[in-house]
Amino acid sequence: MTETASRSTTTGLGHKGPSFLMALPAVVFFGIFALIPLVGVVVISFMEWNVLGSPSWVGLSNWQAVLFDRPFTWTALGLTITFVVGSYLFQAPVALLLGVFMAGQQRYRALLGVLYFLPLLFSSVAVGLTFQSLFSPNYGLSAALPFDWLPNDWLANSDLVMWVMIFVVGWCFVPFHGLLYQAGVRQIPQSMYEAATIDGAGRLRKFFSITLPQLRYTIITSSTLMLVGSLTYFDLIYVLTGGQPADAVRILPLDMYVTGFASYNLGYASVIAVILVAIGLTLSLLLNVLSGSSKMDSDKAGA
C-alpha cells in the first residue's frame, strides 16, 4: 500500500516524460526563425509598402484589394489547387511503389535505391536549368527524338506547362517519400508475410492486406508533407518558367514573389503569404483529424 502510494505521488509530482527543457532549444529556434517572421508578415499585410519608402498603415485595404478587387488571386488559388492535387496524385503512388521495391534485400535494389535518391541531392536551380534544356524546342527532346507527336515547346504551351511542372517537381521529391516508405516496409515483421504465404496469399494479396495497412501512418506522414509542401514550391517553377506562359503556372508562392519583389507591393504580397500559411495550417490540421494520427498505436500491435 505504501509502495503504491509512493509511486502514485511520484507520478503525480514528477514528470511523465522528458523534461520540457530538452525541447527548449528547438522552441527558441522555431520562435526566432518562424513565429517572429510570421508576426512581421501579418503586420506588413496591414500596411502599404513599396520597399523603397517607409511603410504606412492602411488597415484592411490590402486584404480587401487582394481578396475582392484582384481577380487573379482566385486564379492563382485555382492553379495552386490543381498543382497540389496533381503533384499528390503523381507522387504518392510512385513513391509508394518505389519504396516497396527498394525495401527488398537484393543487392541490385540497394544500388538502384542509391541512384533513385540522387535527384534529391541536386539543387533546384540545377534541376531547373537541366530540364529547361531538355524541353527546349531547339536542342531538347523534341529536336533529338524522331517522334512527330512530341510537343515542340513544352514550356511555352499553356495547356501543357502545368503537367510538365508536376512531373519535374515529382521527379525531384519522389525519392524522399520513397525513402520514407522503404523504411516503413522494413519495419513490418516478416512473420506476417510468412504466415500469409502459408495461407496461400500471392504478392498482390500480401501488398493490399499486409503492406498497405501496416504503412498507414507512413502514408499519413508522407501525404501531409506532400500536400503542405506543394503549397511552398517556388524556386524550381521560377527557374523553369517564371510563371509563363500567360501566367499558366503562377501559383500563390510565385504570385507572392512577383507581387512583392517585381511589382514592389509588399503589402499585397504579405496578404498572399498569410493566406498560404492559413491554407497550410488548415490542411495539416484536417489531415491530422481525419487520419486519427493523434491516436496512433504501434503498427506492430497484434503482430
N, C-alpha and C positions, 0 to 999 in steps of 0.2 A: 504494500500500500504506500509506504514511504517512498519507495523507488519510483512508483508510478507518479506520485505527486511531484517528486523532484524532476522527473522527466517532463511532466506537463509544464512545470514552472519554467524550466529551461527553454522549452519550445516556445512558451508564450513571451518570455523576456528576450530570448536570443533571436538570432537571425535564422530564418528557414532556408536561406540560400546564400549565395555570395554577397558580400557587402556592396552597397551602392558605390562606395569609394573606388571599387575596381572599375566601374563604368565612368567615373568622373572625367578622366582624360578624353574619352570619346564624346561625352556630353559637351564638354568645353569646346572641343574641336568642331562638333556639329553646330554649336551655338554661334561660334565666330564665323564659320565659313558657309553656313546655311541660313540660320534664323535671322541674324543681323542683316545680311544682304536682302533677304526676303522682306523684312520690315522696311528697308530702304526702298525697295521696288514698289511696295504698296504706297508708301508716302509719295513717291515721284508720280504715281498714277493719278494723283490729285493735283498735279502741277503742270504748268506749261513751261517746257524747257527745250531749247533748240541746241543744246550743248555749248554753244559759244557764249551766250548771255547767262544771266542769273535766273534761276527758276522762280516762277511766280504761282501763287496758289489760285486755282480755278475751280476747286470743288469737284462736283460730279460732271463737269463739262466734258472731260476726256472720255469718261465712261459712256455718256450719252452719245457722243460722236462715234465712238468705236462700235457700240452695240446697235445703234439705230440709224445713224446718219452715214455710215460707211458700209455699203453693201458687200464689199469684198471680204469683210470679216467673216461673214457667213459662208462665202465661197471657200475661203481658206479653211474654215472649220469642216466643211464637207470634204475637201481634199484631204484633210488630216484624218478624218474618219475612214475614208477609202484607203489611205495609206496604212493606217494602223490595222484595220481588218485584213487587208491584202497581205501585209507582212506576216501577220499571225497565221493566216491560212497556209502560207507558203513555208514559213519557218518551223511551225510546230510539228507537222508530220515528218518533214525531212530530218529535223533534229532528233526526233524520237527514234526513227528507223536507223539513223546513223549511230546513235548512242547504243542501241541494242546490238547492232552489228559489231561495233568496236569493243563491246564487253566480252566478246569471245576470247578464248585462251590461246588461239593460234597465233604464232609469231607474225605472220603476214598481216594480221589485223592490227597488231600493235604498231607495225611500221606504217600502215595506212592511217592509223589514228594520228600519228605524228604529222603526216602530210595533210590530213584534213584540218588540223589545228593551225596550220601556217597562216591562213587568211586573217586570223585574229591578231597576229603579230605585226601586220603591216599597218602603217599609218593611213588615216582616211584620205589624206592628200595624195599619197602614192597610189592608193587604190583608185581614187577618182581620176587621176591623170591616166592611169593604165586603161581603165575602161573607156575613157574618153577617146583614146586612140583606137581601141577595139571597135568602137561604134562609129568611128569616123567614116564618112562616105568616100573619102579619097584613098585611104590605105587600111581600112578596118576589115571587118568580117565580110561586108557586102562586096568589097573590091577583091578580097582574097579568095572567096569561095565561089565556085561556078553555079550558084543557085539563084535563079531569077526571082524566086518567091521571097528572098530575103529583103527586108526593107532597106532602102538606100541610105537613109539617115535616121538612125534610131532615136537620137536625142532631139531632133527637130520636128518630130511628129507628135503633135499634142495629144493624139489618141493612144499613142504607144509609150510615151516617155514615163508615165506613172508606173506602168508594169515593168519597164526597164529598171527603174529605181527600186522597186520592190525586190526584184531579182538581185541587184547589186548589193543592197543592204542585207538581204538574206544570205548571200554568199559570204559576207563579212562576219555575220553573227551566228549563223547556224553552228559553227564549230564550238562556240562557248556552250550553247544549250545542249549540243550533242555530248559534250564532256559531262554535263550535269546528269544526263540520262545514263551515260556509261557508268558513272559512279553509283547511281541508284540501282541499276541492274546487278552490279557486282555485290550489292548488299543483300540481294534476295537469296535465301537459303537454297542450296542445291537439292536438299532433300525434298522440296516441294516439286521440283521438276522430275526427280527420280520416282516419286510416288505417282505423278501424272503419267510417266512413261509406263509404269507397271499397269496402270489402268487403261492403257492403250491410246492415250491422247497424242495427237500429232503436233507439229510445230505451231500451226495456226491456233489450235485449241489452247496450247500452253501460253501463247502470246496473249490471247484475249482473256483467259481465265486466271493466269498467274501473273504474267509480267505487267500488264496494264493496271490491274488492281493494286499491285504492290508498289507501283510508281505514282500513285495518286498524289502524294504530297510533293514529289518532284515535279509532277505536271503542274501543280498549283504554283510552285515557286517559279518555274520556267515561264509559265503563262503570264504571271504578274510582271516579270522582268521584260518579257517581250512586248506586252501591251503598253506598259508605262514607258518603257524605253523608246518605243516607236514615237512617242509624243515629243521626244527631245532630239531626234536626228536632224542635224543641220549641216555639219561640215561636208559630209560626202555629197549631199544634194547640191550644196552651194558650189562645190568644186566642179561637179559634173554639168550642172545646168544653170545655176544662178536663178532658178525658178522659171526659166524659159522652157519652151516657147509659150507665149501668151499666158504666162503665169500658171501653166498647167500643173506644176508641182510646187507651187508656192504655198506650202503648208504653214501652219501657225508659227513654228520656230523660225522658219525662213522669213515669213512675213514680219515677225517681230524684229529681226535683224535689219531688214530693208527699211522698215518704218523708222527705226531708231537711229541707224548709222548711215543710211543713204538719203533718207528724207529729213534727217535731223529733227525728229519729233519723238523725244524720249518719253513724253507723257503718254502718247498713244501706245508706244512700244511696251511701256510698263503695264498698261492695262492688259495687253495681249499676254504678257508674261504671267500676270496674276491669274488670268483665265486658264492658261496652261497648267499652272500649279493646282488650281481648283479641280480641273478635269483629272489630273494625275492622282490627286489625293482621293477623289471620289471613286475613281476606277479601282484603286488599290483597296480601299475600304470595302467596296462592293464585292470584289473578288474574295476578300478575306471572309466576309459574312456568308456569301453563297457557298463557298467551299468548306466552311466549317473548320478552317485551319486553326482557329483559336482553341479547338478541342481535339487537337491531334493526338493520336495514340501511336505507339510503336508499330511500324509496318510488320514487325516480326511477331506481333501478338497472335497467339494461337498456332504459330508455326511449329 
